[in-house]
Amino acid sequence: MEIQIDSSDPALRRVRLVGRLDSAGVGKVDLRFLAATAGAGIDSIADLSQVAFVASLGIRMLVDAGRTLAAKGKRLVLVVPEGLVAETLRDGGIDQLLTMVATEDDAVAWFAAA
C-alpha cells in the first residue's frame, strides 16, 4: 500500500492511495492518512481510483477521517470509479456517510458547488 499526499493547495488536501486497503495495507498508511486528512482539518479528497480491494479496516479508516472532518465543519470526498471497491463501499452504506464521485475533477467540482 502506498500513500501520496498533495498539500499544495492550503484549502484542499488530496490524498491518493495505491494498493489494497486490507489489514496489512491499512497498517502501513492509516496514521499518515488520518494525519493528512482529519488531522489537517481541511476539506480533503481521498483518491481510491488505484485501490484494488478494501476491507472493513479500510472502510473504518475512511469513515473515521470523514467523521472527524465533519466535526470540524470540513468534508471528505472519495474518488471511487465503478468496480469492486465502489460496490463494496456502496454495499456497506458508505455512500450514505461520505460523498463518492468517479473522478478527481468531479471531487473538485463538488467542493466548488458545495
C-alpha distances in whole Angstrom, upper triangle without the diagonal:
4,7,10,13,17,20,22,24,26,26,23,19,17,13,11,7,6,5,6,7,9,10,8,5,8,9,7,7,10,13,12,12,15,17,16,17,20,20,21,24,24,23,19,18,14,13,11,13,10,9,10,11,11,13,16,14,11,15,16,14,15,18,19,18,20,23,23,23,26,28,28,29,26,24,20,20,17,17,17,18,20,19,17,15,18,20,18,18,22,23,22,24,21,23,26,24,22,23,21,22,21,20,20,23,24,22,24,28,27,27,30,32,31
4,7,10,13,16,19,21,22,23,20,17,14,10,8,6,5,6,9,10,12,14,11,8,10,11,8,7,11,12,10,10,14,15,14,16,18,19,19,22,21,21,17,16,13,12,11,13,10,10,12,13,14,16,18,16,13,16,18,15,15,19,19,18,20,23,22,22,25,27,27,28,25,23,19,19,17,16,16,18,21,20,19,16,19,22,20,20,23,25,24,25,22,24,27,25,22,23,21,21,20,19,18,22,23,21,22,26,26,25,28,30,30
4,7,10,13,16,17,19,20,16,13,10,7,6,5,6,9,11,11,14,15,13,10,10,12,9,6,9,11,8,8,11,12,10,12,15,16,16,18,18,18,14,13,10,10,10,12,11,11,14,15,15,17,18,16,13,16,17,14,14,17,17,15,17,20,20,19,22,24,23,25,21,19,16,16,14,14,16,18,21,20,20,17,19,22,21,19,23,25,23,24,21,22,25,23,20,20,19,19,19,18,16,19,21,18,19,23,23,22,25,27,27
4,7,10,12,14,16,17,14,11,8,6,5,7,8,12,14,14,18,19,17,14,14,15,12,10,12,13,10,9,13,13,10,12,16,16,15,18,17,16,13,12,10,10,11,13,11,13,16,17,17,20,22,19,16,18,20,16,15,19,19,16,18,21,20,19,22,25,23,24,21,19,16,16,15,14,16,18,21,22,22,19,20,24,23,21,24,27,25,26,23,23,26,24,21,21,19,19,19,16,14,17,19,17,17,21,21,20,23,26,25
4,6,9,11,12,14,11,8,6,5,7,9,12,15,17,16,20,21,20,16,16,17,14,11,13,13,9,8,11,10,7,9,13,13,12,14,13,13,10,10,10,10,13,14,14,15,19,20,19,22,23,20,17,19,20,16,15,18,18,15,17,20,18,17,20,22,20,21,18,17,14,15,14,14,17,19,23,24,24,21,22,25,24,22,25,28,26,26,23,23,25,23,20,20,19,19,19,17,14,17,19,16,16,20,20,18,21,24,23
4,6,8,10,11,9,6,5,6,8,12,14,18,20,20,23,24,23,20,19,21,18,15,16,16,12,12,14,13,9,11,14,15,12,14,13,12,10,10,11,11,14,16,16,17,21,23,22,25,26,23,20,22,22,19,17,20,20,17,18,21,20,17,21,23,20,21,17,16,15,15,15,15,18,20,24,25,26,22,23,27,26,24,26,29,28,28,24,24,26,24,21,20,19,19,19,16,13,15,17,15,14,17,18,16,18,21,21
4,5,7,9,7,5,7,9,11,15,17,21,23,22,25,26,25,22,21,22,20,17,17,16,13,12,14,12,8,10,13,13,10,12,10,11,10,11,12,14,17,19,19,20,24,25,24,27,27,25,22,23,23,20,18,21,20,16,18,20,19,16,19,21,18,19,16,16,15,16,17,17,20,23,26,28,28,25,25,29,28,26,28,31,29,29,25,25,27,24,21,21,21,20,21,18,15,17,19,16,14,18,19,16,18,21,21
4,6,9,8,8,9,11,14,17,20,23,26,25,29,30,29,25,24,26,23,20,21,20,17,16,18,16,12,14,17,16,13,15,12,13,12,13,15,16,19,20,21,23,27,28,27,30,31,28,25,26,27,23,22,24,24,20,21,24,22,19,22,24,21,21,18,18,17,18,19,19,22,24,28,30,31,27,27,31,31,28,31,34,32,32,28,27,29,27,23,22,23,22,22,19,15,16,19,16,14,18,19,16,17,21,21
4,5,5,7,9,12,15,18,21,25,27,26,29,30,30,27,25,27,25,21,22,21,18,17,18,16,13,13,16,16,12,13,10,10,10,12,14,16,19,21,22,23,27,28,28,30,30,29,25,26,26,23,21,23,23,19,19,22,20,17,20,21,18,18,15,15,15,16,18,18,21,23,27,29,30,27,27,30,30,27,29,33,31,30,26,26,27,25,22,20,21,20,21,18,14,15,17,14,12,15,16,13,14,17,18
4,6,7,10,13,17,20,23,27,28,27,30,31,31,27,26,27,25,22,22,20,18,17,17,15,12,12,14,14,10,11,8,10,11,13,16,18,21,23,24,25,29,30,29,31,31,29,26,26,26,23,21,23,22,18,18,21,18,15,18,19,16,16,13,14,15,16,19,20,23,26,29,31,32,29,28,32,31,28,30,33,32,30,27,26,27,25,22,21,22,22,23,21,17,18,19,16,14,17,17,14,15,18,18
4,7,10,13,17,20,23,27,28,26,30,31,31,28,26,27,26,22,22,21,18,17,17,15,13,12,13,14,10,10,6,7,9,11,14,17,20,22,24,25,29,29,28,30,29,28,25,25,25,22,20,21,20,17,16,18,17,13,15,17,14,13,10,11,12,14,17,18,22,24,27,30,31,27,26,30,30,26,28,31,29,28,24,23,24,22,19,18,19,19,21,19,15,16,17,14,11,14,14,10,11,15,14
4,7,10,13,16,20,23,24,23,26,28,28,24,23,25,23,19,19,19,16,14,15,14,11,9,12,13,10,10,6,5,5,7,11,13,16,18,20,21,25,25,24,26,26,25,22,22,22,19,17,18,18,14,14,17,16,12,14,17,14,13,10,10,10,11,13,14,18,20,24,26,27,24,23,26,26,23,25,28,26,25,21,21,22,20,16,15,16,16,18,15,12,13,14,11,9,12,12,9,11,14,13
4,7,10,13,17,20,21,20,23,24,24,21,19,21,19,16,16,15,13,11,12,11,7,7,10,11,8,9,7,6,5,6,9,11,14,16,18,18,22,23,21,24,24,22,19,19,20,16,14,17,16,13,13,16,15,12,15,17,15,15,11,11,9,10,12,13,17,19,23,25,25,22,21,25,24,22,24,27,25,24,20,20,22,19,16,15,16,16,18,15,12,14,15,12,11,14,14,12,14,17,16
4,7,10,13,17,18,17,21,23,22,19,18,20,18,14,15,16,13,10,12,12,9,8,12,13,11,13,10,9,6,5,6,7,11,13,14,15,19,20,19,22,22,21,17,18,19,16,14,16,17,13,14,17,16,14,17,19,18,17,14,12,10,10,10,10,14,16,20,21,22,19,19,22,22,20,22,25,24,23,19,19,21,19,16,15,14,14,15,12,9,12,13,10,10,14,14,12,15,18,17
4,7,10,13,15,14,18,19,19,15,14,16,14,11,12,13,10,7,10,11,8,8,12,13,12,14,12,11,7,6,5,6,9,11,12,12,16,17,16,19,19,18,14,15,16,13,12,15,15,12,13,17,16,14,17,20,19,19,15,13,10,10,10,10,13,15,19,20,20,17,17,21,20,18,21,23,22,22,18,19,21,19,15,15,14,15,15,13,11,14,15,12,13,17,16,15,18,20,20
4,7,10,12,12,16,18,17,13,13,16,14,11,13,14,12,9,13,14,11,11,15,16,16,17,16,14,11,8,6,5,6,8,8,9,13,14,14,17,19,17,14,15,17,14,12,16,17,14,15,19,19,17,20,23,22,22,18,16,13,12,10,9,11,13,17,17,17,14,16,19,18,17,20,22,21,22,18,19,22,20,17,16,14,14,14,12,10,14,15,13,14,18,18,17,20,22,22
4,7,9,9,12,14,14,10,10,13,11,9,11,13,11,9,12,14,12,13,16,17,17,19,18,17,13,11,7,6,6,8,7,6,10,11,11,14,16,14,11,13,15,12,11,15,16,14,16,19,19,18,21,23,23,24,20,18,14,13,11,10,11,13,16,16,15,12,14,17,16,15,19,21,19,21,17,18,21,20,17,17,15,15,15,14,13,17,17,15,17,20,20,20,23,25,24
4,7,9,12,14,13,9,11,14,11,10,13,15,14,12,16,17,16,16,19,21,21,23,22,20,17,14,11,9,7,8,5,5,8,10,11,14,17,16,12,15,17,15,14,18,19,18,19,22,23,22,25,27,27,28,24,21,18,17,14,12,12,14,16,15,15,12,15,18,17,16,20,21,21,22,19,20,24,22,20,20,17,17,16,15,15,18,19,18,20,23,23,23,26,28,27
4,7,9,12,10,7,10,12,11,11,13,16,15,14,17,19,18,19,21,23,23,25,25,23,20,17,13,12,9,10,6,5,6,7,9,12,15,14,11,14,17,15,15,19,20,19,21,24,24,24,26,29,29,30,26,24,20,19,16,15,13,15,16,14,13,11,15,17,15,16,19,20,20,22,20,21,24,23,21,21,19,19,18,18,18,21,22,21,23,26,25,26,29,30,30
4,6,9,8,6,8,11,10,11,12,16,16,14,17,19,19,19,21,23,24,25,25,24,20,18,14,13,10,11,9,6,5,5,6,8,12,11,9,12,14,13,14,17,18,18,20,22,23,24,26,28,29,29,26,23,20,19,16,15,14,15,16,14,12,10,13,15,13,14,17,18,17,20,18,19,23,21,20,21,18,19,18,19,19,23,23,22,24,27,26,27,30,31,30
4,7,8,5,5,9,9,9,10,13,14,12,14,17,17,17,18,20,21,23,23,22,18,16,13,12,10,12,11,7,8,6,5,6,9,7,5,8,10,9,10,13,14,15,16,19,20,20,22,24,25,26,24,21,17,17,14,15,13,16,17,15,12,10,13,14,12,12,16,16,15,17,15,17,20,19,17,19,17,19,18,19,19,23,23,21,24,26,25,25,29,30,29
4,6,5,6,8,10,11,11,15,16,14,16,19,20,19,20,22,24,25,26,25,22,20,16,16,13,15,14,10,10,7,6,5,8,7,6,9,11,11,13,15,16,17,19,21,22,23,25,26,28,29,26,24,20,20,17,18,16,19,19,17,14,12,15,16,13,14,17,17,15,18,17,19,22,20,20,21,20,22,22,23,23,27,26,24,27,30,28,29,32,33,32
4,6,5,6,9,10,10,13,15,14,16,18,20,20,20,21,24,25,26,26,23,22,18,19,16,19,17,14,14,11,9,7,8,6,8,11,11,11,14,16,16,17,19,21,21,23,25,26,28,29,27,25,22,22,20,21,20,22,23,20,17,15,18,19,16,16,20,19,17,20,18,22,24,22,21,24,22,25,25,26,26,29,29,27,29,32,30,31,34,35,34
4,6,5,7,9,10,13,14,14,16,18,19,20,21,22,24,26,27,27,24,22,19,19,17,19,16,13,14,12,11,10,12,10,10,14,14,13,16,18,18,19,21,23,23,25,27,28,29,31,28,26,23,24,21,22,21,23,24,22,19,17,20,21,18,19,23,22,20,23,21,24,26,25,24,26,24,26,26,26,26,30,30,28,30,33,32,32,35,36,35
4,5,5,7,8,11,12,12,14,16,17,17,19,20,22,23,24,24,20,19,15,15,13,15,13,10,11,10,9,10,12,9,8,12,13,11,13,16,16,16,19,21,21,22,25,26,27,28,26,24,20,20,18,18,17,20,21,19,17,14,18,19,17,17,21,21,19,22,19,22,24,22,21,23,21,23,22,22,22,26,26,24,26,29,28,28,31,33,32
4,5,5,5,9,10,9,11,14,14,15,16,17,19,21,22,21,18,17,14,15,13,16,14,12,13,11,9,9,10,7,6,10,10,8,10,13,13,13,16,18,18,19,22,23,24,25,23,21,18,18,16,18,17,20,21,20,18,15,17,19,16,16,19,20,18,20,17,20,22,20,19,21,20,22,22,22,22,26,25,23,25,28,27,26,30,31,30
4,6,6,8,10,11,12,14,15,16,17,17,20,22,23,23,21,20,17,18,16,19,18,15,16,14,13,12,13,9,9,13,12,10,13,16,15,15,18,20,19,21,24,24,25,27,25,23,20,22,20,21,21,24,25,24,21,18,21,23,20,19,23,23,21,23,21,24,25,23,22,24,23,25,26,26,25,29,29,26,28,31,30,29,33,34,33
4,6,8,8,10,12,13,14,16,17,17,19,21,22,23,20,19,16,17,15,18,16,14,16,15,14,14,15,12,11,15,15,12,14,17,16,16,19,21,20,21,24,25,26,28,25,23,20,21,19,20,20,23,25,24,22,19,22,24,21,21,24,25,23,25,22,25,27,24,23,24,23,25,25,25,23,27,28,25,27,30,29,29,32,34,32
4,6,5,6,8,10,10,12,14,14,16,18,19,19,16,15,12,14,13,16,14,13,15,14,13,14,15,11,10,13,13,10,11,15,14,13,16,18,17,18,21,22,22,24,21,20,17,18,16,17,18,21,23,22,21,17,20,22,20,19,22,24,21,23,20,22,24,22,20,21,20,22,22,22,20,24,25,22,23,27,26,25,28,30,29
4,6,5,6,8,10,11,11,12,14,16,17,18,15,15,12,14,14,17,16,14,17,15,13,13,13,9,8,11,10,7,9,12,10,10,13,15,14,15,18,19,19,22,19,18,15,17,16,17,18,22,24,23,21,18,20,22,19,18,21,22,20,21,18,20,22,19,18,20,20,22,23,22,21,25,25,22,23,27,25,24,27,29,27
4,5,5,6,8,10,10,10,12,15,16,18,15,16,14,17,17,20,19,18,20,19,17,17,16,13,12,14,13,9,12,14,12,11,14,16,14,15,18,19,19,21,19,18,16,18,18,20,21,25,27,26,25,21,23,25,23,21,24,26,23,24,21,23,24,21,20,22,22,24,25,25,23,26,26,23,24,28,26,25,28,30,28
4,6,5,6,9,10,9,11,14,15,16,13,14,12,14,15,18,17,16,19,19,17,18,18,15,13,16,15,11,12,15,13,11,15,17,15,15,19,19,19,21,18,18,15,17,17,18,20,23,26,26,24,21,23,25,23,21,25,26,24,25,21,23,25,22,20,21,21,23,24,22,20,24,24,21,22,26,25,23,26,28,27
4,5,5,6,8,9,10,12,13,13,11,11,9,11,12,16,15,14,17,17,15,16,16,13,11,13,12,8,9,12,11,8,11,14,12,13,16,17,17,18,16,14,12,14,13,15,16,20,23,23,22,18,19,22,20,18,21,23,21,21,18,19,21,18,16,17,17,19,20,19,17,21,21,18,19,22,21,20,23,25,23
4,5,5,5,6,8,10,12,13,11,12,11,14,15,18,18,17,20,19,16,17,16,13,12,13,11,8,9,10,8,6,10,11,9,10,13,14,14,16,14,13,11,14,14,17,18,22,24,25,23,20,21,23,21,19,22,23,21,21,17,19,20,17,15,17,18,20,22,21,19,22,22,19,20,23,22,20,23,25,23
4,6,6,4,6,9,11,13,11,13,13,16,17,21,20,19,23,22,20,20,20,17,15,16,15,11,12,14,12,9,12,14,11,11,15,15,14,17,14,15,13,16,17,19,21,24,27,28,27,23,24,27,25,22,25,27,24,24,21,23,24,20,18,20,21,22,24,23,20,23,24,20,21,24,23,21,24,26,24
4,6,6,6,8,9,10,9,10,10,13,15,18,18,18,21,21,19,21,21,18,16,17,16,12,12,14,13,9,12,14,12,11,15,16,14,16,13,13,11,14,14,16,19,22,25,26,25,22,22,26,24,21,24,27,24,24,20,21,23,20,17,18,19,20,21,20,17,20,21,17,17,21,20,18,21,23,22
4,6,5,6,7,8,6,8,8,12,14,17,18,18,21,21,18,20,19,17,14,15,14,11,10,11,10,6,8,11,9,8,11,13,11,13,10,9,8,11,12,14,17,20,23,24,24,20,20,23,22,19,22,24,22,21,17,18,19,16,14,15,16,17,20,18,16,19,19,15,16,19,17,15,18,20,18
4,5,5,7,9,8,11,11,15,17,20,21,20,23,22,20,20,19,17,15,15,13,10,10,10,8,5,7,8,6,5,9,10,9,11,9,9,9,12,14,17,19,23,25,26,26,22,22,25,23,20,22,24,21,21,17,18,19,15,14,16,17,19,22,21,19,21,21,17,18,21,19,17,20,22,19
4,5,8,11,11,14,14,17,19,23,23,22,26,25,22,23,21,19,17,18,16,13,13,14,11,8,11,12,8,8,12,12,10,13,11,12,12,16,17,20,22,26,29,29,29,25,25,28,26,23,26,28,25,24,21,22,23,19,17,19,21,23,25,24,21,24,24,20,20,23,22,19,22,24,22
4,6,9,9,12,13,17,19,22,23,23,26,26,24,25,24,21,19,20,18,15,15,16,14,10,12,13,10,9,12,13,10,12,10,12,12,15,17,19,22,25,29,30,29,26,26,29,27,24,27,29,26,26,22,23,24,20,18,19,21,22,24,23,20,22,22,18,18,21,20,17,20,22,20
4,7,9,12,14,17,20,23,24,24,27,27,24,25,24,22,20,20,18,16,14,15,13,10,10,11,8,6,9,9,7,9,7,9,10,14,16,19,22,25,28,30,29,26,25,28,27,23,25,28,25,24,21,21,21,18,16,17,19,21,24,22,20,21,21,17,17,20,18,15,18,20,17
4,6,10,12,16,18,21,23,23,26,26,24,26,25,23,21,20,19,17,15,16,15,11,11,13,11,7,10,11,8,9,6,8,9,12,14,17,20,23,26,28,28,25,24,27,26,23,25,28,25,24,20,20,21,18,15,16,18,19,21,20,17,18,18,14,14,16,15,12,14,17,14
4,7,10,13,16,19,21,21,24,24,22,24,24,22,20,19,19,16,14,14,14,11,10,12,11,7,9,12,10,9,5,5,6,8,11,14,17,20,23,25,26,22,21,24,24,20,22,25,23,21,18,17,18,15,12,12,14,15,18,16,13,15,14,11,10,13,11,8,11,13,11
4,7,10,13,15,17,17,21,21,19,21,21,20,17,16,17,14,11,13,13,9,9,12,12,9,11,14,12,12,8,6,5,6,9,11,14,17,20,22,23,19,18,22,21,18,20,23,21,20,16,16,17,15,12,11,12,13,15,14,11,13,13,9,10,13,12,9,13,15,13
4,6,9,11,14,14,18,18,17,20,20,19,15,15,16,14,11,13,14,11,10,14,14,12,13,17,16,15,11,9,6,5,6,7,11,14,17,19,20,16,15,19,19,16,18,21,20,19,15,14,17,15,11,10,10,10,12,10,8,10,10,7,8,11,11,10,13,15,14
4,6,9,11,11,14,15,13,16,17,16,12,12,14,11,8,11,13,10,10,14,14,13,15,18,17,17,14,11,7,6,5,6,9,12,15,16,17,13,13,17,16,13,16,19,17,17,13,14,16,14,11,11,10,10,12,11,9,12,12,9,11,14,13,13,16,18,17
4,6,8,9,12,13,13,16,18,17,13,14,16,14,11,14,16,14,14,17,18,16,18,21,21,21,17,14,10,8,6,5,7,9,13,14,15,12,12,16,16,14,16,19,18,18,15,15,18,16,13,12,10,10,9,8,7,11,11,9,12,14,14,14,17,19,19
4,5,5,8,10,9,13,15,15,11,11,14,13,10,14,16,14,14,18,19,18,20,23,23,23,19,16,12,10,7,6,5,8,11,11,11,8,9,13,12,11,14,16,16,17,13,14,17,16,13,13,10,10,10,10,10,14,13,12,15,17,16,17,20,22,21
4,6,8,11,12,15,18,18,14,15,18,16,14,17,20,18,18,21,23,21,23,26,26,26,22,19,15,12,9,6,5,6,9,10,11,9,9,13,14,13,15,18,18,19,16,15,19,19,16,14,11,10,8,8,9,12,13,12,15,17,17,18,21,22,22
4,6,9,11,15,18,17,14,15,18,17,15,19,21,19,20,23,24,23,25,28,28,28,24,21,18,15,12,10,9,9,12,11,11,10,12,15,15,15,17,19,19,21,18,18,22,21,19,18,15,14,12,11,12,16,16,16,18,20,21,22,24,26,26
4,6,7,11,14,14,10,12,15,14,13,16,18,17,18,21,22,22,24,27,27,27,24,21,17,15,12,10,9,10,12,10,10,7,10,13,12,12,15,17,17,18,16,17,20,19,17,17,14,14,13,13,14,18,18,17,20,22,21,22,25,27,26
4,7,10,14,14,12,13,17,16,15,18,21,20,21,24,25,25,27,29,30,30,27,24,20,18,14,13,11,11,11,9,8,7,10,12,11,12,15,16,16,19,17,18,21,21,19,19,16,17,15,16,17,21,20,20,23,25,24,26,28,29,29
4,7,10,11,9,11,14,14,14,16,18,19,19,22,24,24,25,28,29,29,26,23,20,18,14,14,11,13,13,10,7,6,10,10,9,10,13,14,14,16,15,17,20,19,18,19,16,17,16,18,19,22,22,21,24,26,25,26,29,30,29
4,7,8,6,7,10,10,10,13,15,15,16,19,20,21,22,25,26,26,24,21,17,16,13,13,11,13,14,11,9,6,9,10,7,8,12,12,11,14,12,14,17,16,15,17,15,17,16,18,19,22,22,20,23,25,24,25,28,29,28
4,6,5,6,9,10,11,13,14,16,17,18,20,22,23,25,26,27,25,22,19,19,16,17,15,17,17,14,11,9,12,12,8,9,13,12,10,14,13,15,18,17,17,19,17,19,20,21,22,26,25,23,26,28,26,27,31,31,30
4,5,5,6,9,10,10,12,14,15,16,18,20,21,22,24,25,24,21,18,18,16,18,16,19,19,17,14,12,13,13,10,10,13,12,9,12,11,15,16,15,15,18,17,20,21,23,24,27,26,24,27,29,26,27,31,31,29
4,5,5,6,9,10,10,12,14,15,16,18,20,21,23,24,22,20,17,18,16,18,17,20,21,19,16,13,16,16,13,12,15,15,12,15,13,16,18,16,16,19,18,21,22,23,23,27,26,24,26,29,27,27,30,31,29
4,5,5,6,9,10,11,12,14,16,17,18,20,22,23,20,18,15,15,13,14,14,17,18,16,14,11,13,14,11,10,14,14,12,14,11,14,16,15,14,16,15,18,19,20,20,23,22,20,23,25,23,23,27,28,26
4,5,5,6,9,10,11,12,14,15,16,18,20,21,19,16,13,13,11,14,13,16,17,16,13,10,11,12,9,7,11,11,8,10,8,11,13,11,11,13,13,16,17,19,19,23,21,19,22,24,22,22,26,26,24
4,5,5,6,9,10,10,12,14,15,16,18,20,18,16,14,15,13,16,16,19,20,19,17,14,15,16,13,11,14,14,11,12,10,13,14,12,12,15,15,19,21,22,22,25,24,21,24,26,23,23,27,27,25
4,6,5,6,9,10,11,12,14,16,17,19,16,15,12,13,12,15,15,19,20,20,18,14,16,17,15,12,16,17,14,15,12,15,16,13,12,15,15,18,20,21,20,23,22,19,22,24,22,21,25,26,24
4,6,5,6,9,10,11,12,14,16,16,14,12,9,10,9,12,12,16,18,18,16,13,13,15,13,10,13,15,12,12,9,11,13,10,9,11,12,14,16,17,17,20,19,16,18,21,18,18,22,22,20
4,5,5,6,8,10,10,12,14,15,13,11,9,11,10,14,14,18,19,20,18,15,14,16,14,11,13,14,11,11,8,10,11,8,8,11,12,16,18,19,19,22,20,17,20,22,19,18,22,23,20
4,5,5,6,9,10,11,13,14,13,12,10,13,13,17,17,21,23,23,21,18,18,20,17,14,17,18,14,14,11,14,14,11,11,14,15,19,21,22,21,24,23,19,21,24,21,20,24,24,21
4,6,5,6,9,10,11,12,10,9,7,10,11,15,16,20,22,23,22,18,18,20,18,15,17,19,16,16,12,14,15,11,10,13,14,17,20,20,18,21,20,16,18,21,18,17,21,22,19
4,6,5,6,9,10,10,8,6,5,8,10,13,15,19,21,22,21,17,17,19,17,14,16,18,15,14,10,12,12,8,7,10,12,15,18,18,17,20,18,15,17,19,16,15,18,19,16
4,5,5,6,9,10,9,8,9,12,13,17,18,22,24,25,24,20,19,21,19,16,17,19,16,14,12,13,12,9,9,12,15,18,21,22,21,23,21,18,20,21,18,17,21,21,18
4,5,5,7,9,8,9,9,13,15,19,20,24,26,27,26,22,22,24,22,19,21,22,19,18,15,17,16,12,12,15,17,20,23,23,22,24,23,19,20,22,20,18,21,22,19
4,5,5,6,5,6,7,11,13,17,19,23,25,26,26,22,21,24,22,19,21,23,20,19,15,16,16,12,11,13,16,18,21,21,19,21,20,16,17,19,16,14,17,18,15
4,5,5,5,6,8,11,14,18,20,23,25,27,26,23,22,24,23,19,20,22,19,17,14,15,14,10,10,12,15,18,21,22,20,22,20,16,18,19,16,14,17,17,14
4,6,7,9,11,15,18,21,23,27,29,30,29,26,25,27,25,22,23,25,22,20,17,18,17,13,13,16,19,22,25,25,24,25,24,20,21,22,19,17,20,21,17
4,6,9,11,15,18,21,24,27,30,31,31,27,26,29,27,24,25,27,24,22,19,20,19,16,15,17,20,22,25,25,23,24,23,19,20,21,19,16,19,19,16
4,7,10,14,17,20,23,26,28,30,30,27,25,28,27,23,24,26,24,22,19,19,18,15,14,15,18,20,24,23,21,22,21,17,17,19,16,13,16,16,13
4,7,10,14,17,20,23,25,27,28,24,23,25,25,21,22,25,22,20,17,17,17,13,12,12,15,17,20,20,18,19,18,14,14,16,13,10,13,14,11
4,7,10,13,16,19,22,24,24,20,19,22,21,17,18,21,19,17,14,13,14,11,8,9,12,13,17,16,15,16,14,11,12,14,11,9,12,13,10
4,7,10,13,16,19,20,21,17,16,19,18,14,16,19,17,15,12,12,13,10,7,7,9,11,14,14,12,14,13,10,11,13,11,10,13,14,12
4,7,9,13,15,17,18,15,13,16,16,13,14,17,16,15,11,10,12,10,6,5,6,7,10,10,9,11,10,6,9,11,9,9,12,13,12
4,6,10,12,14,14,11,10,13,13,10,12,15,14,13,10,9,12,11,7,6,5,6,8,9,9,12,10,8,11,13,11,12,15,16,15
4,7,10,12,13,10,9,13,14,11,13,16,16,16,13,11,15,14,11,9,6,5,5,6,6,9,8,7,10,12,11,13,15,16,16
4,6,8,10,7,6,9,11,9,10,14,14,14,11,10,14,14,11,10,6,6,5,7,9,12,11,10,14,15,14,16,19,19,19
4,6,9,8,7,10,12,11,12,15,16,16,14,13,17,17,15,13,9,7,4,7,10,12,11,12,15,16,15,18,20,20,21
4,7,8,6,7,10,11,11,13,15,15,14,13,16,18,16,14,10,9,7,10,14,15,14,15,18,19,18,21,23,23,23
4,6,5,6,9,10,11,12,14,16,15,14,18,19,17,16,13,13,10,13,16,18,17,18,21,22,21,24,26,26,26
4,6,5,6,9,10,10,12,14,14,14,18,19,17,17,14,15,13,16,18,21,20,20,23,24,23,25,28,28,28
4,5,5,6,9,10,11,12,11,12,15,16,14,14,11,12,12,14,16,19,18,17,21,22,21,22,25,26,25
4,5,5,6,8,10,11,9,9,13,14,12,12,8,10,9,12,15,17,15,15,19,20,18,20,23,23,22
4,5,5,6,9,10,10,10,13,15,14,14,11,13,12,16,18,21,19,19,22,23,21,23,26,26,25
4,6,5,6,9,9,10,13,14,14,15,12,14,15,18,20,22,20,20,23,24,22,24,27,27,26
4,5,5,6,5,7,10,10,10,11,9,12,13,16,17,20,18,17,21,22,19,21,24,24,22
4,5,5,6,6,8,10,10,11,9,12,13,16,19,21,18,17,21,21,19,21,24,23,22
4,5,8,9,10,12,13,14,13,16,17,20,22,24,22,21,25,25,23,25,28,27,25
4,6,8,9,10,11,14,13,16,18,21,22,25,22,21,25,25,22,24,27,27,25
4,5,5,7,9,11,11,15,17,20,21,23,20,19,23,23,20,21,25,24,22
4,5,5,6,8,8,12,15,17,18,21,18,16,20,20,17,19,22,21,19
4,5,5,6,6,10,12,15,16,18,15,14,17,18,15,16,20,18,17
4,6,8,9,13,16,18,19,21,18,16,19,19,16,17,20,19,17
4,7,9,13,16,18,19,21,18,16,18,19,16,16,20,19,16
4,6,10,13,15,15,17,14,12,15,16,12,13,17,16,14
4,7,10,12,12,14,11,9,12,12,9,10,14,13,11
4,7,9,10,12,9,8,12,12,10,12,15,15,14
4,6,8,9,6,6,10,10,9,11,14,14,14
4,7,9,7,8,11,12,11,14,16,16,17
4,5,5,6,9,10,11,13,14,15,17
4,5,5,6,9,10,11,12,14,15
4,5,5,6,9,10,11,12,14
4,6,5,6,9,10,10,12
4,5,5,6,9,10,11
4,5,5,6,9,10
4,5,5,6,9
4,5,5,6
4,5,5
4,6
4
